[in-house]
């Protein structure tokens, strides 16, 4: 009889501890779901549309040839303040003895082989071109429903830097536009534009 009572008490204690464990896991799951949902709502409140296009890829290009067929632009209809940044990467060929081509980030530096004209209000900060409409240039917030704005209106290889080293090389250019809510949430890709010659430049 005493053995049965002990077994019953041990089983009761085991089930009670298991129940606390399940309750703890359930509350943890609800906590994660709340955080995840909040971030999704923040991203869901961003209402941007984008337009623009490169010229047809896979063609031979020459320095100075415009690669933008239609200006790259966005239209902000978000009901909240937001932020926007752009990353431009391209193939850069140099000849330190042999021709070497690498993917590099466009920074608007004097030795960049690419020439890019951004719309008004863009500033290069730590690898990205941020839309900074206010003063100082670290003011990143874009007002709700601010409407249309140009992102890139011109993009081409600069003949002053892109010379004979590009002969017989395949080059590519990528423009990535990212947006996010003005609060501390992750950046989200709005659009990606890719251009590649497929032939010598």
Contact map, one row per residue, 1 for C-alpha under 8 A:
111110000000000000000000000000000000000000000000000000000000000000000000000000000000000000000000000000000000000000000000000000000000000000000000000000000000000000000000000000000000000000000000000000000
111111000000000000000000000000000000000000000000000000000000000000000000000000000000000000000000000000000000000000000000000000000000000000000000000000000000000000000000000000000000000000000000000000000
111111100000000000000000000000000000000000000000000000000000000000000000000000000000000000000000000000000000000000000000000000000000000000000000000000000000000000000000000000000000000000000000000000000
111111110000000000000000000000000000000000000000000000000000000000000000000000000000000000000000000000000000000000000000000000000000000000000000000000000000000000000000000000000000000000000000000000000
111111111000000000000000000000000000000000000000000000000000000000000000000000000000000000000000000000000000000000000000000000000000000000000000000000000000000000000000000000000000000000000000000000000
011111111100000000000000000000000000000000000000000000000000000000000000000000000000000000000000000000000000000000000000000000000000000000000000000000000000000000000000000000000000000000000000000000000
001111111110000000000000000000000000000000000000000000000000000000000000000000000000000000000000000000000000000000000000000000000000000000000000000000000000000000000000000000000000000000000000000000000
000111111111000000000000000000000000000000000000000000000000000000000000000000000000000000000000000000000000000000000000000000000000000000000000000000000000000000000000000000000000000000000000000000000
000011111111100000000000000000000000000000000000000000000000000000000000000000000000000000000000000000000000000000000000000000000000000000000000000000000000000000000000000000000000000000000000000000000
000001111111110000000000000000000000000000000000000000000000000000000000000000000000000000000000000000000000000000000000000000000000000000000000000000000000000000000000000000000000000000000000000000000
000000111111111000000000000000000000000000000000000000000000000000000000000000000000000000000000000000000000000000000000000000000000000000000000000000000000000000000000000000000000000000000000000000000
000000011111111100000000000000000000000000000000000000000000000000000000000000000000000000000000000000000000000000000000000000000000000000000000000000000000000000000000000000000000000000000000000000000
000000001111111110000000000000000000000000000000000000000000000000000000000000000000000000000000000000000000000000000000000000000000000000000000000000000000000000000000000000000000000000000000000000000
000000000111111111000000000000000000000000000000000000000000000000000000000000000000000000000000000000000000000000000000000000000000000000000000000000000000000000000000000000000000000000000000000000000
000000000011111111100000000000000000000000000000000000000000000000000000000000000000000000000000000000000000000000000000000000000000000000000000000000000000000000000000000000000000000000000000000000000
000000000001111111110000000000000000000000000000000000000000000000000000000000000000000000000000000000000000000000000000000000000000000000000000000000000000000000000000000000000000000000000000000000000
000000000000111111111000000000000000000000000000000000000000000000000000000000000000000000000000000000000000000000000000000000000000000000000000000000000000000000000000000000000000000000000000000000000
000000000000011111111100000000000000000000000000000000000000000000000000000000000000000000000000000000000000000000000000000000000000000000000000000000000000000000000000000000000000000000000000000000000
000000000000001111111110000000000000000000000000000000000000000000000000000000000000000000000000000000000000000000000000000000000000000000000000000000000000000000000000000000000000000000000000000000000
000000000000000111111111000000000000000000000000000000000000000000000000000000000000000000000000000000000000000000000000000000000000000000000000000000000000000000000000000000000000000000000000000000000
000000000000000011111111100000000000000000000000000000000000000000000000000000000000000000000000000000000000000000000000000000000000000000000000000000000000000000000000000000000000000000000000000000000
000000000000000001111111110000000000000000000000000000000000000000000000000000000000000000000000000000000000000000000000000000000000000000000000000000000000000000000000000000000000000000000000000000000
000000000000000000111111111000000000000000000000000000000000000000000000000000000000000000000000000000000000000000000000000000000000000000000000000000000000000000000000000000000000000000000000000000000
000000000000000000011111111100000000000000000000000000000000000000000000000000000000000000000000000000000000000000000000000000000000000000000000000000000000000000000000000000000000000000000000000000000
000000000000000000001111111110000000000000000000000000000000000000000000000000000000000000000000000000000000000000000000000000000000000000000000000000000000000000000000000000000000000000000000000000000
000000000000000000000111111111000000000000000000000000000000000000000000000000000000000000000000000000000000000000000000000000000000000000000000000000000000000000000000000000000000000000000000000000000
000000000000000000000011111111100000000000000000000000000000000000000000000000000000000000000000000000000000000000000000000000000000000000000000000000000000000000000000000000000000000000000000000000000
000000000000000000000001111111110000000000000000000000000000000000000000000000000000000000000000000000000000000000000000000000000000000000000000000000000000000000000000000000000000000000000000000000000
000000000000000000000000111111111000000000000000000000000000000000000000000000000000000000000000000000000000000000000000000000000000000000000000000000000000000000000000000000000000000000000000000000000
000000000000000000000000011111111100000000000000000000000000000000000000000000000000000000000000000000000000000000000000000000000000000000000000000000000000000000000000000000000000000000000000000000000
000000000000000000000000001111111110000000000000000000000000000000000000000000000000000000000000000000000000000000000000000000000000000000000000000000000000000000000000000000000000000000000000000000000
000000000000000000000000000111111111000000000000000000000000000000000000000000000000000000000000000000000000000000000000000000000000000000000000000000000000000000000000000000000000000000000000000000000
000000000000000000000000000011111111100000000000000000000000000000000000000000000000000000000000000000000000000000000000000000000000000000000000000000000000000000000000000000000000000000000000000000000
000000000000000000000000000001111111110000000000000000000000000000000000000000000000000000000000000000000000000000000000000000000000000000000000000000000000000000000000000000000000000000000000000000000
000000000000000000000000000000111111111000000000000000000000000000000000000000000000000000000000000000000000000000000000000000000000000000000000000000000000000000000000000000000000000000000000000000000
000000000000000000000000000000011111111100000000000000000000000000000000000000000000000000000000000000000000000000000000000000000000000000000000000000000000000000000000000000000000000000000000000000000
000000000000000000000000000000001111111110000000000000000000000000000000000000000000000000000000000000000000000000000000000000000000000000000000000000000000000000000000000000000000000000000000000000000
000000000000000000000000000000000111111111000000000000000000000000000000000000000000000000000000000000000000000000000000000000000000000000000000000000000000000000000000000000000000000000000000000000000
000000000000000000000000000000000011111111100000000000000000000000000000000000000000000000000000000000000000000000000000000000000000000000000000000000000000000000000000000000000000000010000000000000000
000000000000000000000000000000000001111111110000000000000000000000000000000000000000000000000000000000000000000000000000000000000000000000000000000000000000000000000000000000000000000000000000000000000
000000000000000000000000000000000000111111111000000000000000000000000000000000000000000000000000000000000000000000000000000000000000000000000000000000000000000000000000000000000000000000000000000000000
000000000000000000000000000000000000011111111100000000000000000000000000000000000000000000000000000000000000000000000000000000000000000000000000000000000000000000000000000000000000100010000000000000000
000000000000000000000000000000000000001111111100000000000000000000000000000000000000000000000000000000000000000000000000000000000000000000000000000000000000000000000000000000000001100000010000000000000
000000000000000000000000000000000000000111111110000000000000000000000000000000000000000000000000000000000000000000000000000000000000000000000000000000000000000000000000000000000000000000000000000000000
000000000000000000000000000000000000000011111110000000000000000000000000000001110000000000000000000000000000000000000000000000000000000000000000000000000000000000000000000000000000000000000000000000000
000000000000000000000000000000000000000001111111000000000000000000000000000011110100000000000000000000000000000000000000000000000000000000000000000000000000000000000000000000000001100000000000000000000
000000000000000000000000000000000000000000011111100000000000000000000000000111100000000000000000000000000000000000000000000000000000000000000000000000000000000000000000000000000000000000000000000000000
000000000000000000000000000000000000000000000111110000000000000000000000011111000000000000000000000000000000000000000000000000000000000000000000000000000000000000000000000000000000000000000100000000000
000000000000000000000000000000000000000000000011111000000000000000000000011100000000000000000000000000000000000000000000000000000000000000000000000000000000000000000000000000000000000000000000000000000
000000000000000000000000000000000000000000000001111100000000000000000001111000000000000000000000000000000000000000000000000000000000000000000000000000000000000000000000000000000000000000000110000000000
000000000000000000000000000000000000000000000000111110000000000000000111110000000000000000000000000000000000000000000000000000000000000000000000000000000000000000000000000000000000000000000000000000000
000000000000000000000000000000000000000000000000011111000000000000011111100000000000000000000000000000000000000000000000000000000000000000000000000000000000000000000000000000000000000000000000000000000
000000000000000000000000000000000000000000000000001111100000000000011111000000000000000000000000000000000000000000000000000000000000000000000000000000000000000000000000000000000000000000000000100000000
000000000000000000000000000000000000000000000000000111111000000000111100000000000000000000000000000000000000000000000000000000000000000000000000000000000000000000000000000000000000000000000000111000000
000000000000000000000000000000000000000000000000000011111000000000111000000000000000000000000000000000000000000000000000000000000000000000000000000000000000000000000000000000000000000000000000001000000
000000000000000000000000000000000000000000000000000001111110000000000000000000000000000000000000000000000000000000000000000000000000000000000000000000000000000000000000000000000000000000000000001000000
000000000000000000000000000000000000000000000000000001111110000000000000000000000000000000000000000000000000000000000000000000000000000000000000000000000000000000000000000000000000000000000000001111000
000000000000000000000000000000000000000000000000000000011111000000000000000000000000000000000000000000000000000000000000000000000000000000000000000000000000000000000000000000000000000000000000000111100
000000000000000000000000000000000000000000000000000000011111100000000000000000000000000000000000000000000000000000000000000000000000000000000000000000000000000000000000000000000000000000000000000011100
000000000000000000000000000000000000000000000000000000000111110000000000000000000000000000000000000000000000000000000000000000000000000000000000000000000000000000000000000000000000000000000000000011111
000000000000000000000000000000000000000000000000000000000011111010000000000000000000000000000000000000000000000000000000000000000000000000000000000000000000000000000000000000000000000000000000000010011
000000000000000000000000000000000000000000000000000000000001111110000000000000000000000000000000000000000000000000000000000000000000000000000000000000000000100000000000000000000000000000000000000000001
000000000000000000000000000000000000000000000000000000000000111110000000000000000000000000000000000000000000000000000000000000000000000000000000000000000001111001100000000000000000000000000000000000001
000000000000000000000000000000000000000000000000000000000000011111000000000000000000000000000000000000000000000000000000000000000000000000000000000000000001111000000000000000000000000000000000000000000
000000000000000000000000000000000000000000000000000000000000111111100000000000000000000000000000000000000000000000000000000000000000000000000000000000000001100000000000000000000000000000000000000000000
000000000000000000000000000000000000000000000000000000000000000111111000000000000000000000000000000000000000000000000000000000000000000000000000000000000111000000000000000000000000000000000000000000000
000000000000000000000000000000000000000000000000000001100000000011111000000000000000000000000000000000000000000000000000000000000000000000000000000000000111000000000000000000000000000000000000000000000
000000000000000000000000000000000000000000000000000111100000000001111111000000000000000000000000000000000000000000000000000000000000000000000000000000001111000000000000000000000000000000000000000000000
000000000000000000000000000000000000000000000000000111100000000001111110000000000000000000000000000000000000000000000000000000000000000000000000000000000000000000000000000000000000000000000000000000000
000000000000000000000000000000000000000000000000001111000000000000011111000000000000000000000000000000000000000000000000000000000000000000000000000000001000000000000000000000000000000000000000000000000
000000000000000000000000000000000000000000000000001110000000000000011111100000000000000000000000000000000000000000000000000000000000000000000000000001111100000000000000000000000000000000000000000000000
000000000000000000000000000000000000000000000000011110000000000000010111110000000000000000000000000000000000000000000000000000000000000000000000000001111000000000000000000000000000000000000000000000000
000000000000000000000000000000000000000000000000011100000000000000000011111000000000000000000000000000000000000000000000000000000000000000000000000111110000000000000000000000000000000000000000000000000
000000000000000000000000000000000000000000000001111000000000000000000001111100000000000000000000000000000000000000000000000000000000000000000000000111100000000000000000000000000000000000000000000000000
000000000000000000000000000000000000000000000001110000000000000000000000111110000000000000000000000000000000000000000000000000000000000000000000011110000000000000000000000000000000000000000000000000000
000000000000000000000000000000000000000000000011100000000000000000000000011111000000000000000000000000000000000000000000000000000000000000000001111100000000000000000000000000000000000000000000000000000
000000000000000000000000000000000000000000000111000000000000000000000000001111100000000000000000000000000000000000000000000000000000000000000001111000000000000000000000000000000000000000000000000000000
000000000000000000000000000000000000000000001111000000000000000000000000000111111100000000000000000000000000000000000000000000000000000000000001100000000000000000000000000000000000000000000000000000000
000000000000000000000000000000000000000000001110000000000000000000000000000011111000000000000000000000000000000000000000000000000000000000000001100000000000000000000000000000000000000000000000000000000
000000000000000000000000000000000000000000001100000000000000000000000000000001111100000000000000000000000000000000000000000000000000000000000011100000000000000000000000000000000000100000000000000000000
000000000000000000000000000000000000000000000000000000000000000000000000000001111110000000000000000000000000000000000000000000000000000000001111000000000000000000000000000000000000110000000000000000000
000000000000000000000000000000000000000000000100000000000000000000000000000001011111000000000000000000000000000000000000000000000000000000001111000000000000000000000000000000000011110000000000000000000
000000000000000000000000000000000000000000000000000000000000000000000000000000001111100000000000000000000000000000000000000000000110000000011100000000000000000000000000000000000011110000000000000000000
000000000000000000000000000000000000000000000000000000000000000000000000000000000111110000000000000000000000000000000000000000000110000000010100000000000000000000000000000000001111000000000000000000000
000000000000000000000000000000000000000000000000000000000000000000000000000000000011111000000000000000000000000000000000000000011110000000000000000000000000000000000000000000001110000000000000000000000
000000000000000000000000000000000000000000000000000000000000000000000000000000000001111100000000000000000000000000000000000000011100000000000000000000000000000000000000000000111100000000000000000000000
000000000000000000000000000000000000000000000000000000000000000000000000000000000000111110000000000000001100000000000000000000111000000000000000000000000000000000000000000001111000000000000000000000000
000000000000000000000000000000000000000000000000000000000000000000000000000000000000011111000000000000001100000000000000000000010000000000000000000000000000000000000000000011110000000000000000000000000
000000000000000000000000000000000000000000000000000000000000000000000000000000000000001111100000000000111100000000000000000000000000000000000000000000000000000000000000000011100000000000000000000000000
000000000000000000000000000000000000000000000000000000000000000000000000000000000000000111110000000000111100000001000000000000000000000000000000000000000000000000000000001111000000000000000000000000000
000000000000000000000000000000000000000000000000000000000000000000000000000000000000000011111000000011110000000000000000000000000000000000000000000000000000000000000000001110000000000000000000000000000
000000000000000000000000000000000000000000000000000000000000000000000000000000000000000001111100000011110000000010000000000000000000000000000000000000000000000000000000001000000000000000000000000000000
000000000000000000000000000000000000000000000000000000000000000000000000000000000000000000111110001111000000000000000000000000000000000000000000000000000000000001001100000000000000000000000000000000000
000000000000000000000000000000000000000000000000000000000000000000000000000000000000000000011111011110000000000000000000000000000000000000000000000000000000000000001000000000000000000000000000000000000
000000000000000000000000000000000000000000000000000000000000000000000000000000000000000000001111111100000000000000000000000000000000000000000000000000000000000000001000000000000000000000000000000000000
000000000000000000000000000000000000000000000000000000000000000000000000000000000000000000000111111100000000000000000000000000000000000000000000000000000000000000000000000000000000000000000000000000000
000000000000000000000000000000000000000000000000000000000000000000000000000000000000000000000011111000000000000000000000000000000000000000000000000000000000000000000000000000000000000000000000000000000
000000000000000000000000000000000000000000000000000000000000000000000000000000000000000000000111111100000000000000000000000000000000000000000000000000000000000000000000000000000000000000000000000000000
000000000000000000000000000000000000000000000000000000000000000000000000000000000000000000001111111110000000000000000000000000000000000000000000000000000000000000001000000000000000000000000000000000000
000000000000000000000000000000000000000000000000000000000000000000000000000000000000000000001111011111000000000000000000000000000000000000000000000000000000000000000000000000000000000000000000000000000
000000000000000000000000000000000000000000000000000000000000000000000000000000000000000000111100001111100000000000000000000000000000000000000000000000000000000000000000000000000000000000000000000000000
000000000000000000000000000000000000000000000000000000000000000000000000000000000000000000111000000111110000000000000000000000000000000000000000000000000000000000000000000000000000000000000000000000000
000000000000000000000000000000000000000000000000000000000000000000000000000000000000000011110000000011111000000000000000000000000000000000000000000000000000000000000000000000000000000000000000000000000
000000000000000000000000000000000000000000000000000000000000000000000000000000000000000011110000000001111100000000000000000000000000000000000000000000000000000000000000000000000000000000000000000000000
000000000000000000000000000000000000000000000000000000000000000000000000000000000000001111000000000000111110000000000000000000100000000000000000000000000000000000000000000000000000000000000000000000000
000000000000000000000000000000000000000000000000000000000000000000000000000000000000001111000000000000011111100101000000000000000000000000000000000000000000000000000000000000000000000000000000000000000
000000000000000000000000000000000000000000000000000000000000000000000000000000000000000000000000000000001111100100000000000100110000000000000000000000000000000000000000000000000000000000000000000000000
000000000000000000000000000000000000000000000000000000000000000000000000000000000000000000000000000000000111110100110000000100000000000000000000000000000000000000000000000000000000000000000000000000000
000000000000000000000000000000000000000000000000000000000000000000000000000000000000000000000000000000000111111100000000000000000000000000000000000000000000000000000000000000000000000000000000000000000
000000000000000000000000000000000000000000000000000000000000000000000000000000000000000000000000000000000001111100000000000000000000000000000000000000000000000000000000000000000000000000000000000000000
000000000000000000000000000000000000000000000000000000000000000000000000000000000000000000000000000000000000111110000000000000000000000000000000000000000000000010000000000000000000000000000000000000000
000000000000000000000000000000000000000000000000000000000000000000000000000000000000000000000000000000000111111111100000000000000000000000000000000000000000000010000000000000000000000000000000000000000
000000000000000000000000000000000000000000000000000000000000000000000000000000000000000000010000000000000000001111100000000000000000000000000000000000000000111111000000000000000000000000000000000000000
000000000000000000000000000000000000000000000000000000000000000000000000000000000000000001000000000000000100000111110000000000000000000000000000000000000011110000000000000000000000000000000000000000000
000000000000000000000000000000000000000000000000000000000000000000000000000000000000000000000000000000000001000111111000000000000000000000000000000000000111110000000000000000000000000000000000000000000
000000000000000000000000000000000000000000000000000000000000000000000000000000000000000000000000000000000001000001111100000000000000000000000000000000011111000000000000000000000000000000000000000000000
000000000000000000000000000000000000000000000000000000000000000000000000000000000000000000000000000000000000000000111110000000000000000000000000000000011110000000000000000000000000000000000000000000000
000000000000000000000000000000000000000000000000000000000000000000000000000000000000000000000000000000000000000000011111010000000000000000000000000001111100000000000000000000000000000000000000000000000
000000000000000000000000000000000000000000000000000000000000000000000000000000000000000000000000000000000000000000001111110000000000000000000000000011111000000000000000000000000000000000000000000000000
000000000000000000000000000000000000000000000000000000000000000000000000000000000000000000000000000000000000000000000111110000000000000000000000000001000000000000000000000000000000000000000000000000000
000000000000000000000000000000000000000000000000000000000000000000000000000000000000000000000000000000000000000000000011111000000011100000000000000000000000000000000000000000000000000000000000000000000
000000000000000000000000000000000000000000000000000000000000000000000000000000000000000000000000000000000000000000000111111100001111100000000000000000000000000000000000000000000000000000000000000000000
000000000000000000000000000000000000000000000000000000000000000000000000000000000000000000000000000000000000000000000000111110001111000010000000000000000000000000000000000000000000000000000000000000000
000000000000000000000000000000000000000000000000000000000000000000000000000000000000000000000000000000000011000000000000011111111100000000000000000000000000000000000000000000000000000000000000000000000
000000000000000000000000000000000000000000000000000000000000000000000000000000000000000000000000000000000000000000000000001111111100000000000000000000000000000000000000000000000000000000000000000000000
000000000000000000000000000000000000000000000000000000000000000000000000000000000000000000000000000000000000000000000000000111110000000000000000000000000000000000000000000000000000000000000000000000000
000000000000000000000000000000000000000000000000000000000000000000000000000000000000001000000000000000001010000000000000000111111000000000000000000000000000000000000000000000000000000000000000000000000
000000000000000000000000000000000000000000000000000000000000000000000000000000000000111100000000000000000010000000000000000111111100000000000000000000000000000000000000000000000000000000000000000000000
000000000000000000000000000000000000000000000000000000000000000000000000000000000000111000000000000000000000000000000000011110111110000000000000000000000000000000000000000000000000000000000000000000000
000000000000000000000000000000000000000000000000000000000000000000000000000000000011110000000000000000000000000000000000011110011111000000010000000000000000000000000000000000000000000000000000000000000
000000000000000000000000000000000000000000000000000000000000000000000000000000000011100000000000000000000000000000000000111000001111100000010100000000000000000000000000000000000000000000000000000000000
000000000000000000000000000000000000000000000000000000000000000000000000000000000000000000000000000000000000000000000000111000000111111011111100000000000000000000000000000000000000000000000000000000000
000000000000000000000000000000000000000000000000000000000000000000000000000000000000000000000000000000000000000000000000110000000011111010111100000000000000000000000000000000000000000000000000000000000
000000000000000000000000000000000000000000000000000000000000000000000000000000000000000000000000000000000000000000000000000000000001111111110000000000000000000000000000000000000000000000000000000000000
000000000000000000000000000000000000000000000000000000000000000000000000000000000000000000000000000000000000000000000000000000000001111111100000000000000000000000000000000000000000000000000000000000000
000000000000000000000000000000000000000000000000000000000000000000000000000000000000000000000000000000000000000000000000000000000000011111100000000000000000000000000000000000000000000000000000000000000
000000000000000000000000000000000000000000000000000000000000000000000000000000000000000000000000000000000000000000000000001000000001111111110000000000000000000000000000000000000000000000000000000000000
000000000000000000000000000000000000000000000000000000000000000000000000000000000000000000000000000000000000000000000000000000000001011111110000000000000000000000000000000000000000000000000000000000000
000000000000000000000000000000000000000000000000000000000000000000000000000000000000000000000000000000000000000000000000000000000001111111111000000000000000000000000000000000000000000000000000000000000
000000000000000000000000000000000000000000000000000000000000000000000000000000000011000000000000000000000000000000000000000000000111110011111100000000000000000000000000000000000000010000000000000000000
000000000000000000000000000000000000000000000000000000000000000000000000000000001110000000000000000000000000000000000000000000000001100000111110000000000000000000000000000000000000010000000000000000000
000000000000000000000000000000000000000000000000000000000000000000000000000000001111000000000000000000000000000000000000000000000011100000011111010000000000000000000000000000000000000000000000000000000
000000000000000000000000000000000000000000000000000000000000000000000000000000011100000000000000000000000000000000000000000000000000000000001111110000000000000000000000000000000000000000000000000000000
000000000000000000000000000000000000000000000000000000000000000000000000000111111100000000000000000000000000000000000000000000000000000000000111110000000000000000000000000000000000000000000000000000000
000000000000000000000000000000000000000000000000000000000000000000000000000111110000000000000000000000000000000000000000000000000000000000000011111000000000000000000000000000000000000000000000000000000
000000000000000000000000000000000000000000000000000000000000000000000000001110000000000000000000000000000000000000000000000000000000000000000111111100000000000000000000000000000000000000000000000000000
000000000000000000000000000000000000000000000000000000000000000000000000001110000000000000000000000000000000000000000000000000000000000000000000111110000000000000000000000000000000000000000000000000000
000000000000000000000000000000000000000000000000000000000000000000000000111100000000000000000000000000000000000000000000000000000000000000000000011111000000000000000000000000000000000000000000000000000
000000000000000000000000000000000000000000000000000000000000000000000000111000000000000000000000000000000000000000000010000000000000000000000000001111100000000000000000000000000000000000000000000000000
000000000000000000000000000000000000000000000000000000000000000000000011110000000000000000000000000000000000000000000111000000000000000000000000000111111000000000000000000000000000000000000000000000000
000000000000000000000000000000000000000000000000000000000000000000000011110000000000000000000000000000000000000000000110000000000000000000000000000011111000000000000000000000000000000000000000000000000
000000000000000000000000000000000000000000000000000000000000000000000011100000000000000000000000000000000000000000011110000000000000000000000000000001111110000000000000000000000000000000000000000000000
000000000000000000000000000000000000000000000000000000000000000000010111000000000000000000000000000000000000000000011110000000000000000000000000000001111110000000000000000000000000000000000000000000000
000000000000000000000000000000000000000000000000000000000000000001110010000000000000000000000000000000000000000000111100000000000000000000000000000000011111000000000000000000000000000000000000000000000
000000000000000000000000000000000000000000000000000000000000000001110000000000000000000000000000000000000000000001111000000000000000000000000000000000011111100000000000000000000000000000000000000000000
000000000000000000000000000000000000000000000000000000000000001111110000000000000000000000000000000000000000000001110000000000000000000000000000000000000111110000000000000000000000000000000000000000000
000000000000000000000000000000000000000000000000000000000000011110000000000000000000000000000000000000000000000011100000000000000000000000000000000000000011111001000000000000000000000000000000000000000
000000000000000000000000000000000000000000000000000000000000001100000000000000000000000000000000000000000000000011100000000000000000000000000000000000000001111111000000000000000000000000000000000000000
000000000000000000000000000000000000000000000000000000000000001100000000000000000000000000000000000000000000000010000000000000000000000000000000000000000000111111100000000000000000000000000000000000000
000000000000000000000000000000000000000000000000000000000000000000000000000000000000000000000000000000000000000010000000000000000000000000000000000000000000011111100000000000000000000000000000000000000
000000000000000000000000000000000000000000000000000000000000000000000000000000000000000000000000000000000000001110000000000000000000000000000000000000000000011111100000000000000000000000000000000000000
000000000000000000000000000000000000000000000000000000000000001000000000000000000000000000001000000000000000000010000000000000000000000000000000000000000000111111111100000000000000000000000000000000000
000000000000000000000000000000000000000000000000000000000000001000000000000000000000000000000000000000000000000000000000000000000000000000000000000000000000001111111110000000000000000000000000000000000
000000000000000000000000000000000000000000000000000000000000000000000000000000000000000000000000000000000000000000000000000000000000000000000000000000000000000001111110000000000000000000000000000000000
000000000000000000000000000000000000000000000000000000000000000000000000000000000000000000001110001000000000000000000000000000000000000000000000000000000000000001111110000000000000000000000000000000000
000000000000000000000000000000000000000000000000000000000000000000000000000000000000000000001000000000000000000000000000000000000000000000000000000000000000000001111111100000000000000000000000000000011
000000000000000000000000000000000000000000000000000000000000000000000000000000000000000000000000000000000000000000000000000000000000000000000000000000000000000000111111100000000000000000000000000000011
000000000000000000000000000000000000000000000000000000000000000000000000000000000000000000000000000000000000000000000000000000000000000000000000000000000000000000000111110000000000000000000000000000111
000000000000000000000000000000000000000000000000000000000000000000000000000000000000000000000000000000000000000000000000000000000000000000000000000000000000000000000111111000000000000000000000000000111
000000000000000000000000000000000000000000000000000000000000000000000000000000000000000000000000000000000000000000000000000000000000000000000000000000000000000000000001111100000000000000000000000111111
000000000000000000000000000000000000000000000000000000000000000000000000000000000000000001110000000000000000000000000000000000000000000000000000000000000000000000000000111110000000000000000000000111011
000000000000000000000000000000000000000000000000000000000000000000000000000000000000000001100000000000000000000000000000000000000000000000000000000000000000000000000000011111000000000000000000011110000
000000000000000000000000000000000000000000000000000000000000000000000000000000000000000111100000000000000000000000000000000000000000000000000000000000000000000000000000001111100000000000000000011100000
000000000000000000000000000000000000000000000000000000000000000000000000000000000000001111000000000000000000000000000000000000000000000000000000000000000000000000000000000111110000000000000001111000000
000000000000000000000000000000000000000000000000000000000000000000000000000000000000011110000000000000000000000000000000000000000000000000000000000000000000000000000000000011111000000000000001110000000
000000000000000000000000000000000000000000000000000000000000000000000000000000000000011100000000000000000000000000000000000000000000000000000000000000000000000000000000000001111100000000001111100000000
000000000000000000000000000000000000000000000000000000000000000000000000000000000001111000000000000000000000000000000000000000000000000000000000000000000000000000000000000000111110000000001111000000000
000000000000000000000000000000000000000000000000000000000000000000000000000000000001110000000000000000000000000000000000000000000000000000000000000000000000000000000000000000011111000000111110000000000
000000000000000000000000000000000000000000000000000000000000000000000000000000000111100000000000000000000000000000000000000000000000000000000000000000000000000000000000000000001111100000111100000000000
000000000000000000000000000000000000000000100100000000000000000000000000000000000111000000000000000000000000000000000000000000000000000000000000000000000000000000000000000000000111111011110000000000000
000000000000000000000000000000000000000001100100000000000000000000000000000000011110000000000000000000000000000000000000000000000000000000000000000000000000000000000000000000000011111110000000000000000
000000000000000000000000000000000000000000000000000000000000000000000000000000001110000000000000000000000000000000000000000000000000000000011000000000000000000000000000000000000001111110000000000000000
000000000000000000000000000000000000000000000000000000000000000000000000000000000000000000000000000000000000000000000000000000000000000000000000000000000000000000000000000000000001111110000000000000000
000000000000000000000000000000000000000000000000000000000000000000000000000000000000000000000000000000000000000000000000000000000000000000000000000000000000000000000000000000000000111111000000000000000
000000000000000000000000000000000000001001000000000000000000000000000000000000000000000000000000000000000000000000000000000000000000000000000000000000000000000000000000000000000001111111100000000000000
000000000000000000000000000000000000000000000000000000000000000000000000000000000000000000000000000000000000000000000000000000000000000000000000000000000000000000000000000000000001000111110000000000000
000000000000000000000000000000000000000000000000000000000000000000000000000000000000000000000000000000000000000000000000000000000000000000000000000000000000000000000000000000000111000011111000000000000
000000000000000000000000000000000000000000100000000000000000000000000000000000000000000000000000000000000000000000000000000000000000000000000000000000000000000000000000000000000111000001111100000000000
000000000000000000000000000000000000000000000000000000000000000000000000000000000000000000000000000000000000000000000000000000000000000000000000000000000000000000000000000000011110000000111111000000000
000000000000000000000000000000000000000000000001010000000000000000000000000000000000000000000000000000000000000000000000000000000000000000000000000000000000000000000000000000011110000000011111000000000
000000000000000000000000000000000000000000000000010000000000000000000000000000000000000000000000000000000000000000000000000000000000000000000000000000000000000000000000000000011100000000001111100000000
000000000000000000000000000000000000000000000000000000000000000000000000000000000000000000000000000000000000000000000000000000000000000000000000000000000000000000000000000001111000000000001111110000000
000000000000000000000000000000000000000000000000000011000000000000000000000000000000000000000000000000000000000000000000000000000000000000000000000000000000000000000000000001110000000000000011111000000
000000000000000000000000000000000000000000000000000001000000000000000000000000000000000000000000000000000000000000000000000000000000000000000000000000000000000000000000000111100000000000000001111100000
000000000000000000000000000000000000000000000000000001111000000000000000000000000000000000000000000000000000000000000000000000000000000000000000000000000000000000000000000111000000000000000000111110000
000000000000000000000000000000000000000000000000000000001100000000000000000000000000000000000000000000000000000000000000000000000000000000000000000000000000000000000000011110000000000000000000011111000
000000000000000000000000000000000000000000000000000000001111100000000000000000000000000000000000000000000000000000000000000000000000000000000000000000000000000000000000011100000000000000000000001111111
000000000000000000000000000000000000000000000000000000001111000000000000000000000000000000000000000000000000000000000000000000000000000000000000000000000000000000000000011000000000000000000000000111110
000000000000000000000000000000000000000000000000000000000111000000000000000000000000000000000000000000000000000000000000000000000000000000000000000000000000000000000001110000000000000000000000000011111
000000000000000000000000000000000000000000000000000000000001100000000000000000000000000000000000000000000000000000000000000000000000000000000000000000000000000000000111111000000000000000000000000011111
000000000000000000000000000000000000000000000000000000000001111000000000000000000000000000000000000000000000000000000000000000000000000000000000000000000000000000000111111000000000000000000000000010111
